[in-house]
Amino acid sequence: MRTPVLKNVAIKAAVVLSLVGLGACSTEPARLEQGPNAETTKDGLVKVDHSKLDLSYARPNVEWKKYTKLYFAPVKVTNDHPADYKPPRIDKRADGLNATYDLPPEALEKMSAQFQTTVKDVFNSEQPFELVDKAGANTLVIEAAVTDIRLSAPIESSRRSFSSMGRTYTENSGSMMLLAVIKDGETGEILAKAADRGQGFDQWSQNTQVFNWGDVKTVYRRWVNDFKNALMEAGAQ
């Protein structure tokens, strides 16, 4: 059996929840750092304390309630990793000569398409936001990427166990990093940035493509639902 080694990449839809100070991972509310020692980026964004995300920055004094339209740019999903990343060792005797942790292009494309599908499922006709296909006035542009995907086991079809009818068990399918930038659709001004790592629930199970894909959809839906709830709260302020 293996222990999970997954990491999370690209956009968590809870972005605005933390960025506008509406959510937190502690009992304290999320808020922009204050005072002369506040951590500020070169483009004028201020770090969010007690953020629900691993790291988030936002522009002060944004009138979030004026944004009634959302444009989600196509999500980029890659096998890229940080420079200091050390891939898990592959046991050629147990896993086989062809075992790999890198997803093929068709899998990355499928993950990108699924994100857009999840967005449409969550932001349906019952929600007070309009999904649009281009940037414009009163529009938030969400540019996201999912990267640094760290699987808890080599891809099922590449493992020796796949052809020998063997089984591989892991605590979860892994994790992925969400990187997000939110812009004003009319001016292109960057309003917020965030990074967060997400993964499915920990539960020992047979590691299969079906199981892993279910975790991807679960994480996506959680991100997008958090984002939707944050926007609704922000608009009510």
C-alpha positions in Angstrom: 0.0 0.0 0.0 1.1 3.6 -0.6 0.8 6.8 1.3 -0.6 9.8 -0.6 1.8 12.3 -2.1 -0.7 14.6 -4.0 -0.4 18.3 -4.3 -3.0 20.8 -5.6 -2.7 23.4 -8.4 -4.8 26.2 -9.9 -7.9 28.1 -8.9 -9.9 27.4 -5.8 -13.3 28.9 -6.3 -13.3 30.0 -2.7 -11.0 32.7 -3.9 -13.2 35.7 -3.3 -14.5 34.2 -0.1 -11.1 34.8 1.4 -10.0 37.7 -0.7 -12.9 40.0 0.3 -12.7 38.8 3.9 -15.8 36.7 4.1 -14.3 33.4 5.1 -11.5 32.0 7.3 -9.8 28.8 8.3 -9.8 29.9 12.0 -12.4 31.5 14.3 -11.2 35.0 13.3 -12.7 36.6 10.2 -10.5 37.0 7.2 -9.3 40.6 6.7 -6.6 42.6 4.9 -3.5 43.3 6.9 -3.4 46.8 8.3 -0.7 49.4 9.2 2.8 50.2 7.9 3.9 46.6 8.2 1.1 45.2 6.0 2.5 42.8 3.4 1.8 44.4 0.0 2.7 43.1 -3.5 4.3 45.3 -6.2 0.9 45.6 -7.9 -0.8 47.0 -4.8 -2.5 43.9 -3.4 -2.5 43.4 0.4 -2.2 40.1 2.1 -5.3 38.6 3.6 -4.9 37.4 7.2 -6.9 34.4 8.4 -7.6 33.5 4.8 -9.5 30.3 4.0 -6.8 29.7 1.3 -3.2 28.9 1.7 -2.2 32.3 0.4 -4.3 35.2 -0.8 -4.0 38.9 -1.6 -6.6 41.5 -2.5 -6.9 45.1 -3.5 -8.4 47.4 -0.8 -11.7 49.1 -1.3 -13.1 47.0 -4.1 -16.8 47.5 -4.7 -17.5 43.7 -5.2 -21.3 44.2 -5.4 -21.1 45.9 -8.8 -19.9 42.8 -10.4 -23.0 40.9 -11.8 -21.3 39.0 -14.6 -18.5 36.3 -14.5 -16.1 35.3 -17.2 -14.1 32.1 -16.4 -11.2 31.9 -18.8 -10.4 28.4 -19.9 -8.5 26.7 -17.0 -5.0 25.6 -17.7 -4.1 22.2 -16.2 -0.5 21.1 -16.4 2.0 18.6 -15.0 4.3 21.4 -14.0 5.9 21.3 -10.5 8.0 23.8 -8.5 11.8 23.7 -9.1 12.5 22.0 -5.8 9.9 19.3 -6.3 11.2 15.7 -6.0 9.0 13.2 -7.7 8.1 10.0 -5.8 10.4 7.1 -6.5 8.9 4.5 -8.8 9.5 0.8 -7.8 10.1 -0.8 -11.2 9.7 -4.3 -9.8 6.3 -3.5 -8.1 5.0 -0.8 -10.5 6.5 -1.8 -13.8 8.8 -0.2 -16.3 6.1 2.1 -17.7 4.7 3.5 -14.5 4.4 7.3 -14.4 2.9 10.0 -12.3 2.5 12.4 -15.2 -1.0 12.7 -16.6 -1.3 12.4 -20.4 -2.5 15.4 -22.5 -6.0 14.0 -22.9 -6.4 13.7 -19.1 -5.3 17.3 -18.6 -7.8 18.5 -21.2 -10.5 16.5 -19.6 -9.7 18.2 -16.2 -9.9 21.6 -17.8 -13.2 20.9 -19.5 -14.6 19.5 -16.2 -13.9 22.7 -14.4 -16.0 24.7 -16.9 -18.7 22.1 -16.6 -18.7 22.5 -12.8 -18.9 26.3 -13.1 -22.0 26.0 -15.3 -23.6 23.5 -12.9 -23.1 25.8 -9.9 -23.8 29.1 -11.5 -27.1 28.0 -13.1 -30.2 30.1 -13.8 -31.2 30.2 -10.2 -28.1 32.3 -9.3 -27.9 36.1 -9.4 -24.9 36.1 -11.7 -24.6 35.8 -15.4 -21.9 33.7 -17.0 -20.5 35.4 -20.1 -18.1 34.4 -22.8 -16.0 37.6 -22.8 -14.8 40.4 -20.5 -16.8 43.6 -20.2 -18.3 46.1 -17.8 -19.5 44.8 -14.4 -17.6 41.6 -15.1 -15.2 39.6 -13.0 -12.6 37.8 -15.1 -11.4 34.6 -13.3 -8.1 33.2 -14.7 -7.1 30.0 -13.0 -4.6 27.2 -13.4 -4.4 23.8 -11.8 -0.8 22.6 -11.5 1.7 20.6 -9.4 -0.6 17.6 -9.5 0.8 15.0 -7.1 -0.8 11.6 -7.4 -0.7 9.1 -4.6 0.1 6.3 -7.0 1.3 6.0 -10.6 -1.5 6.4 -13.2 -3.6 3.2 -13.1 -3.2 2.3 -16.7 0.6 2.6 -16.4 0.9 0.3 -13.4 1.9 -3.3 -13.6 -1.1 -4.2 -11.4 -3.4 -2.9 -14.1 -2.5 -5.7 -16.5 -2.0 -8.3 -13.8 -5.3 -7.8 -12.1 -3.5 -6.6 -9.0 -4.7 -3.8 -6.7 -3.2 -0.6 -5.3 -4.7 1.1 -2.2 -4.1 4.7 -1.1 -5.6 7.0 1.6 -6.6 9.4 -1.1 -6.0 10.1 -4.8 -3.6 13.0 -4.2 -3.7 16.8 -4.4 -3.5 19.7 -6.8 -2.5 23.3 -6.6 -4.9 26.1 -7.5 -3.5 29.4 -8.8 -6.0 32.2 -9.4 -6.1 35.8 -10.6 -9.3 37.9 -10.5 -9.5 41.0 -12.7 -11.9 43.8 -13.6 -13.4 42.8 -17.0 -13.4 46.4 -18.3 -10.0 47.8 -17.1 -8.0 44.6 -16.7 -7.0 45.7 -13.2 -6.0 42.8 -11.0 -8.3 42.7 -8.0 -7.1 39.6 -6.2 -4.6 36.7 -6.4 -4.7 33.4 -4.6 -3.0 30.0 -4.3 -4.4 26.9 -2.6 -3.8 23.2 -2.4 -6.8 20.9 -2.5 -7.5 17.2 -2.2 -10.4 14.8 -1.7 -11.3 13.3 1.7 -9.0 10.8 3.3 -10.4 7.4 3.1 -8.4 4.3 2.3 -9.7 2.8 -0.9 -8.5 1.0 -4.1 -6.8 3.6 -6.3 -8.5 3.6 -9.6 -9.1 6.1 -12.4 -12.8 6.2 -11.4 -12.0 6.9 -7.8 -9.5 9.6 -8.7 -11.8 11.3 -11.1 -14.5 11.5 -8.5 -12.1 13.3 -6.2 -11.3 15.8 -8.9 -15.0 16.6 -9.3 -15.5 16.9 -5.6 -12.7 19.4 -5.2 -13.9 21.4 -8.1 -17.4 21.6 -6.8 -16.2 22.7 -3.4 -14.1 25.5 -4.9 -16.9 26.8 -7.1 -19.6 26.6 -4.4 -17.4 28.5 -2.0 -16.7 31.1 -4.7 -20.4 31.5 -5.4 -21.3 31.9 -1.7 -18.6 34.5 -1.3 -19.9 36.6 -4.2 -23.4 36.5 -2.8 -22.2 37.6 0.6 -20.0 40.3 -0.9 -22.9 41.7 -2.9 -25.0 41.9 0.2 -22.5 44.1 2.0 
